[in-house]
């Protein structure tokens, strides 16, 4: 009977760049009867080794791990186990991270900073049988729609303009407020740039879309009034596109 109960426990592997964070999570989970923290490591190579050794039910990865980042470790795990649970913690959830996470079938993503308490609550939900794929799938649907629209109006997916515009829209959707003071600097950190340069890249990408895309196509997403302008601001672009996405949400 005792062995059967042990098998029902959720076995968790945590890989986070900060040792203090790992220790705090271990402390918070030590009285949980349904959860066993089978490993707590602070670098990607150790995370890979621990996964192969322990075969946990849920692996939690920090994208900022030294030696091998969280996405690299996730790829290693998926090459060996396509169904095990993976939760990813990341400062950014822009175009590149979202695309890679979808390909790797990441079950859930949490935007850093994440407190040990918030992470433990997600682990408890998982142990209780609550899966996160549906919640994440809503983000995936949004990002697919967004990516498709940006491509339709002429932004190429491999350009800085596309990536920065995509990130600007995703950060806005996540509740970030203030393009100049918050969103541009956040994107700049990701690409080792400056907020002014990010603003310029996005403005140039939008300008090219207005220059090269047909008025009819632009009107579909941004309204006739804006489509017939020579160009629109980054803020107007964001606002009008979100209005379209919200109005057509039930159609997708």
Buried (B, 14 or more C-beta within 10 A) or exposed (E): EEEEEEEEBBBBBBBBBEEEBBEBBEEBBEEBEBBBBBBBBBBBBBBBEBBEEBBBBBBBBBBBBEEBBBBBBBBBBBEEBEEBBBBBBBBBBBBBBBBBBBEBBBBBBBEBEBEBEEBBEBBBEBBEEEEBEEEBEEBBEBBBBBBEBBEBBBBEEEEBBBBBBBBBBBBBBEEEEEBEEBBBBBBBEBBEBEBEBBBBBBBEBBBBBBEEBEEEBBBBBBEEEBBEEEBBEBEBBBBBBBEBBEEEEEEE
